[in-house]
Amino acid sequence: MNTVKISAVIITLNEEDNIARCLESIKNIVDEIVIVDSFSTDKTEEIAARYRVKFIKHKFEGYVEQIIFATGQASNDYILSIDGDEALSETLQQSVLEVKKNWTHDAYSFNRLNNYCGTWIKHGVWYPDIKTRLWDRRKGNWGGENPHYKVTLNPGSKSKHIKGDLLHYTYKKPFDQYLQMNRFSEIASKVEFTKGKKTVPLFHLWLYPIFVFIKSYIIKLGMLDGYYGWILSKNEAYFRYMKYMKLKFLWDEHRKATKNKAG
């Protein structure tokens, strides 16, 4: 048996509605809880203080940058990464406890089940939404592109999928999602612009969003989630449209600035 100690790592900003549920789901499983907070203005810190946590305030410079910093504050090499609006299901809690008592792989993945406007979404591109969030930080690094981060394991590392769902409490109403899509598409378009990626309007603004909708609503059976399945599939397509429309705008502005400078 290879028993290990696990540090839970959480990054937060104004999570007073969710943080207690998150901490309750992990408090009897992990050996340390590290919260890195981007200077919340609500009761996140006050609620977190009711639990045994290491609470650190740190300026937010990007999602990838923040989770890298937070992981660096952990005392243990075995990391459970969980967001403030997430919680471990009872089945996943048991799975993590079993892994803790007998750690055999370099990383462990599990399904994430998303709650949208009070409804659990079990189809479309939102499920099973597999995440690798339990891992040995010596075996890989945080990667991905803002606003999304993911664990990138070293070549040759072994990963195992375990039972249970990571419960993700997303938006209370569709308008909240529209606000975040606008913010996230802004971040994503700037990342693509920095990398030098350009748009092909016919493909990126029209064909690709249509494909995304068909994939989510029809191929991956988002239609079985009813009204919200339709809303989410439509929003998945619209997000891609917004991201590439904003990327096109950035390049249009860049060309104008270059032309004016040359003239």
C-alpha positions in Angstrom: 0.0 0.0 0.0 1.3 3.4 -1.0 -0.5 6.0 1.3 0.1 9.6 0.3 -0.8 13.1 1.6 -2.9 15.3 -0.7 -3.0 19.1 -0.9 -6.2 20.6 -2.3 -5.6 23.7 -4.4 -8.4 26.2 -5.0 -8.3 29.6 -6.8 -11.2 31.9 -6.0 -12.8 35.2 -6.7 -16.1 36.1 -5.0 -17.3 32.5 -4.3 -19.4 33.1 -1.2 -22.3 31.2 -2.7 -20.2 28.1 -3.4 -17.0 27.9 -1.3 -18.6 26.2 1.8 -20.0 23.4 -0.3 -16.7 23.0 -2.0 -14.8 22.8 1.3 -17.3 20.5 2.9 -16.8 18.0 0.1 -13.0 17.7 0.6 -12.3 18.6 4.3 -12.2 14.9 5.4 -10.2 13.7 2.4 -7.2 16.0 1.9 -4.4 16.8 4.3 -4.1 20.5 3.4 -6.3 23.0 1.7 -4.7 26.0 -0.1 -6.9 28.8 -1.3 -5.4 31.5 -3.5 -7.9 34.4 -3.8 -7.9 37.3 -6.2 -8.9 39.8 -3.6 -12.6 38.9 -3.3 -15.0 41.6 -2.2 -17.6 39.3 -0.8 -17.6 36.8 2.1 -15.3 34.2 0.5 -12.5 34.8 3.0 -14.9 34.9 6.0 -16.5 31.6 5.1 -13.1 29.9 4.3 -11.9 30.9 7.8 -14.4 28.5 9.3 -12.2 25.7 7.9 -8.6 24.7 8.2 -7.2 26.4 5.1 -4.2 28.3 4.1 -5.7 31.5 2.6 -3.4 33.5 0.3 -4.3 36.7 -1.6 -2.6 37.1 -4.9 -3.0 39.4 -7.8 -4.8 37.7 -10.7 -2.6 37.7 -13.9 -4.4 35.0 -15.8 -6.1 31.6 -15.0 -3.1 29.5 -16.0 -0.7 31.8 -14.1 -2.9 31.8 -11.0 -3.2 28.0 -10.8 0.5 27.6 -11.3 1.1 30.0 -8.4 -1.4 28.2 -6.2 0.0 24.8 -6.8 3.4 26.1 -5.8 2.1 27.0 -2.4 1.1 23.4 -1.6 3.2 21.5 1.0 2.5 18.1 -0.7 3.4 16.9 -4.2 0.0 15.1 -4.6 -2.4 17.7 -5.7 -6.2 17.8 -5.9 -7.2 20.9 -8.0 -10.8 22.0 -7.5 -12.5 25.3 -8.3 -14.5 27.2 -5.8 -17.8 26.5 -7.6 -17.1 22.7 -7.7 -17.6 19.9 -5.2 -16.8 16.2 -5.1 -19.8 13.9 -5.3 -20.0 11.2 -2.6 -18.8 8.6 -5.1 -15.9 10.7 -6.1 -15.0 11.3 -2.5 -14.8 7.6 -1.9 -12.7 7.1 -5.1 -10.2 9.8 -4.0 -9.9 8.2 -0.5 -9.2 4.8 -2.1 -6.5 6.4 -4.4 -5.0 8.2 -1.3 -4.6 4.8 0.5 -3.0 3.2 -2.6 -1.5 5.6 -5.1 -0.5 3.6 -8.2 -0.6 6.1 -11.1 0.9 9.5 -11.8 -2.5 11.2 -12.3 -6.2 10.4 -12.0 -9.1 11.8 -14.1 -12.8 11.8 -13.5 -16.0 13.2 -15.1 -17.3 16.6 -14.4 -21.1 17.0 -14.2 -22.3 20.6 -14.7 -25.3 22.2 -13.2 -26.9 24.9 -15.4 -29.7 27.0 -14.0 -30.5 24.3 -11.5 -30.5 21.5 -14.1 -27.8 18.7 -14.3 -26.6 18.6 -17.9 -25.9 14.9 -18.9 -25.4 15.2 -22.6 -23.9 17.4 -25.3 -20.3 18.7 -25.0 -20.8 19.3 -21.3 -20.7 15.7 -20.2 -18.7 13.7 -19.4 -16.4 16.7 -19.5 -13.4 14.6 -18.3 -10.9 16.4 -16.1 -7.5 15.4 -14.8 -7.4 17.1 -11.4 -5.7 14.6 -9.1 -2.0 14.3 -9.8 1.6 14.2 -8.8 3.0 17.6 -9.6 6.4 16.1 -10.1 5.0 14.2 -13.2 3.8 17.2 -15.2 2.9 20.9 -15.4 -0.1 23.1 -15.7 -0.7 24.1 -19.3 -3.6 25.1 -21.6 -4.4 28.6 -22.7 -6.3 31.3 -20.9 -9.0 31.3 -19.8 -8.8 27.4 -19.6 -6.0 25.5 -17.8 -5.3 21.8 -17.8 -2.7 19.3 -16.5 -0.1 18.3 -19.1 1.7 15.2 -18.0 5.3 14.3 -18.8 5.8 11.7 -21.5 5.5 8.1 -20.2 3.3 9.1 -17.3 0.4 6.8 -16.3 -3.1 8.1 -15.8 -6.3 6.3 -14.6 -9.9 7.3 -14.7 -11.8 6.9 -11.5 -15.5 6.7 -10.6 -17.6 9.7 -9.4 -18.5 13.1 -10.7 -16.9 16.5 -10.0 -20.0 18.6 -9.4 -19.8 22.0 -11.1 -22.3 24.6 -10.2 -22.1 27.0 -13.2 -24.7 29.7 -14.0 -27.9 30.5 -12.1 -29.4 32.1 -15.2 -28.5 32.2 -18.9 -27.6 35.9 -18.8 -24.7 35.1 -16.4 -23.3 32.8 -19.1 -23.6 35.5 -21.7 -21.5 37.8 -19.5 -18.8 35.2 -19.1 -18.8 34.2 -22.7 -18.2 37.8 -23.6 -15.3 38.0 -21.1 -13.8 34.6 -22.0 -14.1 35.2 -25.8 -12.2 38.5 -25.2 -9.4 36.6 -23.4 -9.3 33.8 -25.9 -9.2 36.1 -29.0 -6.2 38.0 -27.5 -4.4 34.7 -26.9 -4.9 33.7 -30.5 -3.9 37.1 -31.8 -0.6 36.9 -29.7 0.1 33.5 -31.3 -0.4 35.0 -34.8 -3.5 33.0 -35.6 -5.7 34.6 -38.3 -9.4 34.0 -39.2 -10.9 32.5 -42.3 -14.2 34.3 -42.1 -16.3 31.7 -44.1 -15.0 28.9 -41.9 -14.5 30.5 -38.4 -17.5 32.8 -38.4 -20.0 30.6 -40.1 -19.1 26.9 -40.8 -17.3 26.2 -37.6 -20.1 27.5 -35.2 -22.7 25.5 -37.2 -20.6 22.4 -36.8 -20.2 23.0 -33.0 -24.0 23.3 -32.7 -24.6 20.1 -34.6 -22.0 18.3 -32.6 -23.4 19.4 -29.3 -27.1 19.2 -30.0 -27.4 16.2 -32.3 -24.2 14.1 -32.4 -23.7 14.3 -28.6 -27.4 14.3 -27.8 -27.7 17.7 -26.2 -31.3 17.5 -27.3 -32.0 15.1 -24.5 -31.4 17.8 -22.0 -34.4 19.7 -23.2 -34.7 23.5 -23.3 -31.3 24.0 -21.6 -29.7 21.5 -24.0 -30.8 23.8 -26.8 -29.6 26.9 -25.0 -26.2 25.4 -24.2 -25.6 24.0 -27.7 -26.5 27.4 -29.2 -24.2 29.2 -26.8 -21.3 26.8 -27.5 -21.6 27.9 -31.2 -22.1 31.5 -30.4 -19.0 31.5 -28.2 -16.9 30.4 -31.1 -18.4 33.0 -33.3 -17.7 35.8 -30.8 -14.1 34.6 -30.3 -13.3 34.6 -34.0 -15.2 37.8 -34.6 -13.1 39.5 -31.9 -9.9 38.0 -33.4 -10.8 39.4 -36.8 -11.4 42.8 -35.2 -7.9 42.7 -33.6 -6.3 41.9 -36.9 -8.3 44.7 -38.7 -7.2 47.2 -36.1 -3.6 45.9 -36.4 -3.6 46.4 -40.1 -5.0 49.9 -39.8 -2.4 50.8 -37.3 0.4 49.4 -39.4 -0.9 51.2 -42.5 -1.2 54.5 -40.6 2.3 54.1 -39.3 3.7 53.4 -42.7 1.8 56.3 -44.2 
